[in-house]
Amino acid sequence: MGARSRIRVARIYDETDPNDGQRVLVDRIWPRGVRKDDPRVGIWCKDVAPSKELREWYHHDPERFDEFAARYTDELHDSPALAELRKLAKRGVVTLVTAAREVDGSHASVLAKLLKGN
């Protein structure tokens, strides 16, 4: 199984899937209404999330997504948290979970692309 098929992205509020593997919450802020022991979370890796400044600048504006993705990728350069996620992905399926409403326009999708090697 290649890296492409080992990385998935899902909303934290959606039901888990038996094929999720290790679920990793990749948001800097804990999601509303989710208990700390909720099985939908798995591991919380907040250090891989975008900086507060970048998150506030982007504010999920679709017109800013490409620039957001580039800036976020730059932030992750040499990130120990990203290195840990890469190691985790080598061991099996990883599902990146986020509270973002639009997963495709979120940092989780950018992160998944990086982990897949795109």
N, CA, C and O atoms as a DFTB+ gen file, in Angstrom:
472 C
 N C O
     1  1       0.841      -1.178       0.000
     2  2       0.000       0.000       0.000
     3  2       0.884       1.238       0.000
     4  3       1.695       1.408       0.910
     5  1       0.750       2.106      -0.995
     6  2       1.561       3.304      -1.100
     7  2       1.072       4.403      -0.181
     8  3      -0.002       4.306       0.414
     9  1       1.883       5.462      -0.072
    10  2       1.528       6.583       0.806
    11  2       0.210       7.220       0.394
    12  3      -0.538       7.705       1.243
    13  1      -0.079       7.222      -0.896
    14  2      -1.313       7.848      -1.381
    15  2      -2.545       7.221      -0.746
    16  3      -3.474       7.932      -0.363
    17  1      -2.562       5.912      -0.632
    18  2      -3.746       5.242      -0.100
    19  2      -3.727       5.155       1.427
    20  3      -4.699       4.700       2.030
    21  1      -2.651       5.580       2.046
    22  2      -2.536       5.512       3.501
    23  2      -3.034       6.775       4.196
    24  3      -3.221       6.767       5.413
    25  1      -3.250       7.844       3.462
    26  2      -3.636       9.119       4.054
    27  2      -5.072       9.448       3.679
    28  3      -5.432       9.480       2.503
    29  1      -5.877       9.691       4.691
    30  2      -7.280      10.058       4.482
    31  2      -7.555      11.347       5.244
    32  3      -6.790      11.729       6.130
    33  1      -8.652      12.014       4.894
    34  2      -9.067      13.236       5.583
    35  2     -10.553      13.110       5.907
    36  3     -11.337      12.641       5.081
    37  1     -10.940      13.532       7.119
    38  2     -12.346      13.451       7.527
    39  2     -12.670      14.569       8.508
    40  3     -11.781      15.153       9.128
    41  1     -13.953      14.852       8.634
    42  2     -14.418      15.797       9.654
    43  2     -14.520      15.069      10.987
    44  3     -14.927      13.908      11.040
    45  1     -14.155      15.745      12.042
    46  2     -14.213      15.153      13.378
    47  2     -15.643      14.797      13.767
    48  3     -15.857      13.886      14.567
    49  1     -16.617      15.500      13.214
    50  2     -18.017      15.285      13.587
    51  2     -18.667      14.132      12.827
    52  3     -19.783      13.728      13.154
    53  1     -17.986      13.602      11.823
    54  2     -18.521      12.473      11.062
    55  2     -18.248      11.165      11.796
    56  3     -17.362      11.086      12.647
    57  1     -19.021      10.151      11.454
    58  2     -18.811       8.821      12.037
    59  2     -17.444       8.279      11.620
    60  3     -16.940       8.591      10.541
    61  1     -16.864       7.474      12.483
    62  2     -15.598       6.830      12.131
    63  2     -15.860       5.737      11.100
    64  3     -16.987       5.271      10.931
    65  1     -14.798       5.348      10.424
    66  2     -14.863       4.308       9.402
    67  2     -13.897       3.207       9.836
    68  3     -12.819       3.513      10.345
    69  1     -14.250       1.944       9.651
    70  2     -13.343       0.859      10.051
    71  2     -11.978       0.926       9.357
    72  3     -11.005       0.349       9.844
    73  1     -11.906       1.625       8.229
    74  2     -10.645       1.731       7.483
    75  2      -9.845       2.983       7.829
    76  3      -8.868       3.294       7.147
    77  1     -10.239       3.706       8.873
    78  2      -9.567       4.957       9.232
    79  2      -8.133       4.769       9.706
    80  3      -7.323       5.687       9.579
    81  1      -7.807       3.627      10.238
    82  2      -6.471       3.455      10.804
    83  2      -6.305       4.370      12.002
    84  3      -7.218       4.502      12.817
    85  1      -5.142       5.004      12.114
    86  2      -4.879       5.935      13.215
    87  2      -5.486       7.293      12.882
    88  3      -5.118       7.912      11.884
    89  1      -6.403       7.750      13.703
    90  2      -7.004       9.075      13.507
    91  2      -6.153      10.110      14.231
    92  3      -5.727       9.901      15.367
    93  1      -5.911      11.240      13.548
    94  2      -5.082      12.300      14.115
    95  2      -5.805      13.633      13.944
    96  3      -6.040      14.079      12.821
    97  1      -6.153      14.260      15.053
    98  2      -6.753      15.589      15.016
    99  2      -5.645      16.586      14.712
   100  3      -4.655      16.656      15.441
   101  1      -5.804      17.363      13.635
   102  2      -4.742      18.263      13.185
   103  2      -5.123      19.739      13.334
   104  3      -4.546      20.599      12.668
   105  1      -6.082      20.031      14.196
   106  2      -6.490      21.413      14.465
   107  2      -5.737      21.952      15.670
   108  3      -5.440      21.211      16.607
   109  1      -5.429      23.240      15.645
   110  2      -4.742      23.872      16.774
   111  2      -5.691      24.055      17.960
   112  3      -5.272      23.994      19.116
   113  1      -6.965      24.278      17.661
   114  2      -7.969      24.518      18.697
   115  2      -8.833      23.268      18.842
   116  3      -9.232      22.663      17.847
   117  1      -9.119      22.886      20.081
   118  2      -9.952      21.706      20.322
   119  2     -11.352      21.955      19.763
   120  3     -11.911      23.030      19.980
   121  1     -11.933      20.981      19.046
   122  2     -13.250      21.173      18.427
   123  2     -14.390      21.259      19.444
   124  3     -14.414      20.545      20.446
   125  1     -15.315      22.143      19.156
   126  2     -16.489      22.337      20.022
   127  2     -17.313      21.068      20.132
   128  3     -17.539      20.363      19.148
   129  1     -17.756      20.795      21.351
   130  2     -18.672      19.689      21.574
   131  2     -18.040      18.311      21.532
   132  3     -18.749      17.304      21.551
   133  1     -16.720      18.250      21.476
   134  2     -16.017      16.962      21.413
   135  2     -15.287      16.752      22.739
   136  3     -14.476      17.584      23.146
   137  1     -15.577      15.649      23.401
   138  2     -14.917      15.325      24.670
   139  2     -13.450      14.945      24.421
   140  3     -13.089      14.490      23.335
   141  1     -12.644      15.135      25.413
   142  2     -11.214      14.801      25.300
   143  2     -10.990      13.308      25.070
   144  3      -9.981      12.918      24.484
   145  1     -11.928      12.468      25.528
   146  2     -11.776      11.020      25.366
   147  2     -12.604      10.470      24.203
   148  3     -12.824       9.262      24.117
   149  1     -13.058      11.341      23.317
   150  2     -13.883      10.915      22.180
   151  2     -13.057      10.044      21.232
   152  3     -11.975      10.456      20.815
   153  1     -13.541       8.854      20.885
   154  2     -12.778       7.954      20.005
   155  2     -12.605       8.483      18.578
   156  3     -11.789       7.955      17.822
   157  1     -13.358       9.513      18.206
   158  2     -13.191      10.079      16.863
   159  2     -11.904      10.885      16.749
   160  3     -11.473      11.215      15.644
   161  1     -11.286      11.203      17.887
   162  2     -10.088      12.037      17.886
   163  2      -8.830      11.223      17.619
   164  3      -8.090      11.540      16.688
   165  1      -8.570      10.207      18.390
   166  2      -7.294       9.495      18.275
   167  2      -6.206      10.311      18.941
   168  3      -6.265      10.571      20.142
   169  1      -5.215      10.714      18.169
   170  2      -4.091      11.523      18.655
   171  2      -4.367      12.983      18.306
   172  3      -4.918      13.269      17.243
   173  1      -3.990      13.912      19.192
   174  2      -4.115      15.339      18.876
   175  2      -2.730      15.863      18.552
   176  3      -1.844      15.859      19.406
   177  1      -2.542      16.311      17.327
   178  2      -1.252      16.828      16.866
   179  2      -1.427      18.299      16.483
   180  3      -1.391      18.648      15.303
   181  1      -1.618      19.157      17.489
   182  2      -1.907      20.563      17.210
   183  2      -0.714      21.320      16.637
   184  3      -0.890      22.366      16.013
   185  1       0.493      20.808      16.840
   186  2       1.681      21.504      16.344
   187  2       1.824      21.454      14.827
   188  3       2.662      22.157      14.262
   189  1       1.020      20.638      14.167
   190  2       1.075      20.558      12.711
   191  2       0.042      21.508      12.074
   192  3       0.006      21.655      10.853
   193  1      -0.778      22.137      12.888
   194  2      -1.801      23.063      12.390
   195  2      -1.159      24.386      11.962
   196  3      -0.057      24.713      12.402
   197  1      -1.845      25.141      11.109
   198  2      -1.314      26.453      10.711
   199  2      -1.210      27.388      11.916
   200  3      -1.931      27.232      12.901
   201  1      -0.316      28.347      11.823
   202  2      -0.179      29.339      12.889
   203  2      -1.483      30.125      13.031
   204  3      -2.291      30.189      12.104
   205  1      -1.666      30.710      14.192
   206  2      -2.868      31.517      14.447
   207  2      -2.973      32.638      13.416
   208  3      -4.057      32.911      12.901
   209  1      -1.857      33.280      13.118
   210  2      -1.852      34.393      12.170
   211  2      -2.284      33.940      10.775
   212  3      -3.086      34.608      10.123
   213  1      -1.758      32.814      10.325
   214  2      -2.112      32.312       8.996
   215  2      -3.573      31.873       8.962
   216  3      -4.283      32.141       7.993
   217  1      -4.011      31.212      10.001
   218  2      -5.404      30.762      10.068
   219  2      -6.360      31.953      10.022
   220  3      -7.364      31.918       9.310
   221  1      -6.053      33.000      10.772
   222  2      -6.910      34.187      10.777
   223  2      -6.867      34.915       9.439
   224  3      -7.891      35.423       8.983
   225  1      -5.696      34.974       8.803
   226  2      -5.588      35.620       7.490
   227  2      -6.425      34.876       6.458
   228  3      -7.145      35.498       5.678
   229  1      -6.337      33.569       6.448
   230  2      -7.057      32.752       5.457
   231  2      -8.562      32.792       5.696
   232  3      -9.323      33.060       4.766
   233  1      -8.991      32.538       6.885
   234  2     -10.400      32.550       7.289
   235  2     -11.299      31.810       6.294
   236  3     -12.431      32.226       6.046
   237  1     -10.797      30.727       5.736
   238  2     -11.526      29.857       4.802
   239  2     -12.111      30.609       3.613
   240  3     -13.207      30.298       3.146
   241  1     -11.368      31.601       3.131
   242  2     -11.763      32.343       1.931
   243  2     -11.244      31.569       0.722
   244  3     -10.032      31.505       0.513
   245  1     -12.141      30.978      -0.084
   246  2     -11.704      30.148      -1.215
   247  2     -10.746      30.865      -2.172
   248  3      -9.900      30.225      -2.798
   249  1     -10.876      32.182      -2.284
   250  2      -9.991      32.935      -3.180
   251  2      -8.558      32.979      -2.660
   252  3      -7.631      33.234      -3.428
   253  1      -8.369      32.736      -1.384
   254  2      -7.031      32.769      -0.784
   255  2      -6.424      31.376      -0.614
   256  3      -5.313      31.248      -0.101
   257  1      -7.136      30.336      -1.036
   258  2      -6.686      28.974      -0.733
   259  2      -5.301      28.660      -1.292
   260  3      -4.467      28.109      -0.573
   261  1      -5.034      28.992      -2.545
   262  2      -3.729      28.657      -3.138
   263  2      -2.585      29.320      -2.377
   264  3      -1.565      28.688      -2.103
   265  1      -2.761      30.596      -2.039
   266  2      -1.717      31.285      -1.279
   267  2      -1.619      30.717       0.137
   268  3      -0.523      30.568       0.678
   269  1      -2.769      30.403       0.730
   270  2      -2.778      29.772       2.052
   271  2      -1.990      28.464       2.017
   272  3      -1.157      28.211       2.887
   273  1      -2.257      27.635       1.006
   274  2      -1.579      26.338       0.891
   275  2      -0.067      26.526       0.786
   276  3       0.696      25.786       1.406
   277  1       0.365      27.511       0.004
   278  2       1.803      27.773      -0.146
   279  2       2.413      28.249       1.172
   280  3       3.484      27.787       1.564
   281  1       1.739      29.162       1.848
   282  2       2.251      29.676       3.129
   283  2       2.282      28.577       4.196
   284  3       3.234      28.471       4.969
   285  1       1.241      27.775       4.222
   286  2       1.172      26.685       5.198
   287  2       2.274      25.661       4.934
   288  3       2.906      25.168       5.869
   289  1       2.500      25.347       3.673
   290  2       3.575      24.422       3.308
   291  2       4.918      24.970       3.780
   292  3       5.753      24.220       4.286
   293  1       5.129      26.289       3.615
   294  2       6.362      26.920       4.100
   295  2       6.481      26.798       5.622
   296  3       7.564      26.538       6.146
   297  1       5.365      26.988       6.324
   298  2       5.387      26.860       7.791
   299  2       5.791      25.454       8.228
   300  3       6.447      25.276       9.255
   301  1       5.396      24.473       7.446
   302  2       5.666      23.080       7.820
   303  2       7.091      22.625       7.498
   304  3       7.513      21.555       7.937
   305  1       7.827      23.426       6.740
   306  2       9.199      23.061       6.375
   307  2      10.007      22.786       7.646
   308  3      10.071      23.627       8.542
   309  1      10.611      21.624       7.714
   310  2      11.417      21.197       8.870
   311  2      10.611      21.065      10.168
   312  3      11.177      21.159      11.257
   313  1       9.316      20.850      10.062
   314  2       8.468      20.706      11.245
   315  2       8.634      19.320      11.873
   316  3       8.433      18.312      11.197
   317  1       8.999      19.258      13.157
   318  2       9.082      17.961      13.837
   319  2       7.728      17.241      13.854
   320  3       7.680      16.014      13.769
   321  1       6.633      17.997      13.963
   322  2       5.297      17.386      13.979
   323  2       4.990      16.721      12.639
   324  3       4.398      15.642      12.606
   325  1       5.386      17.354      11.536
   326  2       5.187      16.757      10.215
   327  2       6.029      15.491      10.084
   328  3       5.572      14.494       9.525
   329  1       7.247      15.530      10.593
   330  2       8.116      14.347      10.554
   331  2       7.473      13.183      11.314
   332  3       7.544      12.037      10.870
   333  1       6.849      13.474      12.452
   334  2       6.171      12.430      13.228
   335  2       4.990      11.844      12.455
   336  3       4.769      10.633      12.479
   337  1       4.232      12.702      11.771
   338  2       3.111      12.207      10.967
   339  2       3.605      11.327       9.823
   340  3       2.978      10.321       9.491
   341  1       4.724      11.706       9.225
   342  2       5.296      10.881       8.143
   343  2       5.653       9.485       8.667
   344  3       5.395       8.482       8.002
   345  1       6.243       9.430       9.853
   346  2       6.586       8.137      10.464
   347  2       5.331       7.313      10.726
   348  3       5.295       6.111      10.460
   349  1       4.320       7.963      11.244
   350  2       3.052       7.296      11.535
   351  2       2.441       6.729      10.254
   352  3       1.922       5.613      10.251
   353  1       2.504       7.493       9.180
   354  2       1.934       7.061       7.897
   355  2       2.686       5.869       7.314
   356  3       2.102       5.067       6.586
   357  1       3.962       5.746       7.623
   358  2       4.731       4.599       7.127
   359  2       4.287       3.299       7.792
   360  3       4.486       2.213       7.247
   361  1       3.683       3.418       8.976
   362  2       3.249       2.229       9.721
   363  2       1.845       1.766       9.357
   364  3       1.457       0.645       9.684
   365  1       1.080       2.622       8.682
   366  2      -0.283       2.229       8.326
   367  2      -1.144       3.411       7.935
   368  3      -0.650       4.522       7.746
   369  1      -2.422       3.161       7.819
   370  2      -3.376       4.192       7.404
   371  2      -3.492       5.266       8.485
   372  3      -3.566       4.967       9.677
   373  1      -3.505       6.524       8.038
   374  2      -3.684       7.666       8.925
   375  2      -4.840       8.498       8.380
   376  3      -4.869       8.836       7.196
   377  1      -5.789       8.824       9.248
   378  2      -6.882       9.714       8.873
   379  2      -6.704      11.024       9.622
   380  3      -6.771      11.067      10.850
   381  1      -6.476      12.090       8.867
   382  2      -6.342      13.420       9.437
   383  2      -7.746      13.955       9.683
   384  3      -8.553      14.022       8.756
   385  1      -8.044      14.332      10.910
   386  2      -9.385      14.829      11.213
   387  2      -9.337      16.300      11.596
   388  3      -8.397      16.768      12.238
   389  1     -10.369      17.010      11.189
   390  2     -10.466      18.442      11.405
   391  2     -11.914      18.827      11.670
   392  3     -12.838      18.111      11.284
   393  1     -12.102      19.961      12.330
   394  2     -13.447      20.481      12.561
   395  2     -13.901      21.380      11.414
   396  3     -15.044      21.839      11.406
   397  1     -13.029      21.636      10.454
   398  2     -13.379      22.517       9.329
   399  2     -14.611      21.998       8.594
   400  3     -14.750      20.798       8.357
   401  1     -15.498      22.917       8.239
   402  2     -16.721      22.522       7.522
   403  2     -16.408      22.022       6.117
   404  3     -16.974      21.029       5.661
   405  1     -15.508      22.715       5.442
   406  2     -15.125      22.356       4.074
   407  2     -13.747      21.698       4.114
   408  3     -12.726      22.383       4.060
   409  1     -13.722      20.409       4.207
   410  2     -12.466      19.676       4.349
   411  2     -11.534      19.927       3.163
   412  3     -10.325      20.069       3.345
   413  1     -12.089      19.981       1.953
   414  2     -11.250      20.171       0.764
   415  2     -10.550      21.526       0.743
   416  3      -9.506      21.668       0.107
   417  1     -11.101      22.512       1.420
   418  2     -10.487      23.830       1.473
   419  2      -9.803      24.093       2.799
   420  3      -9.611      25.245       3.189
   421  1      -9.440      23.035       3.484
   422  2      -8.840      23.173       4.817
   423  2      -7.353      22.840       4.810
   424  3      -6.818      22.311       3.836
   425  1      -6.710      23.163       5.909
   426  2      -5.299      22.822       6.082
   427  2      -5.094      21.309       6.056
   428  3      -4.031      20.831       5.660
   429  1      -6.113      20.554       6.479
   430  2      -5.985      19.092       6.492
   431  2      -5.784      18.543       5.083
   432  3      -5.044      17.577       4.895
   433  1      -6.433      19.148       4.096
   434  2      -6.252      18.677       2.716
   435  2      -4.851      19.009       2.208
   436  3      -4.252      18.223       1.473
   437  1      -4.330      20.170       2.598
   438  2      -2.961      20.547       2.219
   439  2      -1.974      19.584       2.873
   440  3      -1.034      19.111       2.233
   441  1      -2.195      19.305       4.130
   442  2      -1.335      18.390       4.879
   443  2      -1.367      16.986       4.279
   444  3      -0.330      16.335       4.158
   445  1      -2.549      16.527       3.906
   446  2      -2.677      15.201       3.285
   447  2      -1.878      15.142       1.990
   448  3      -1.203      14.150       1.715
   449  1      -1.956      16.196       1.203
   450  2      -1.213      16.251      -0.062
   451  2       0.295      16.160       0.192
   452  3       1.014      15.453      -0.514
   453  1       0.755      16.881       1.203
   454  2       2.181      16.828       1.560
   455  2       2.597      15.423       1.976
   456  3       3.640      14.922       1.554
   457  1       1.779      14.798       2.799
   458  2       2.100      13.454       3.281
   459  2       2.058      12.418       2.163
   460  3       2.771      11.415       2.208
   461  1       1.225      12.665       1.170
   462  2       1.139      11.750       0.026
   463  2       2.277      11.976      -0.960
   464  3       2.484      11.177      -1.874
   465  1       3.012      13.064      -0.770
   466  2       4.140      13.343      -1.652
   467  2       3.775      14.105      -2.903
   468  3       4.534      14.094      -3.872
   469  1       2.628      14.769      -2.908
   470  2       2.204      15.562      -4.074
   471  2       2.726      16.972      -3.979
   472  3       2.472      17.785      -4.868
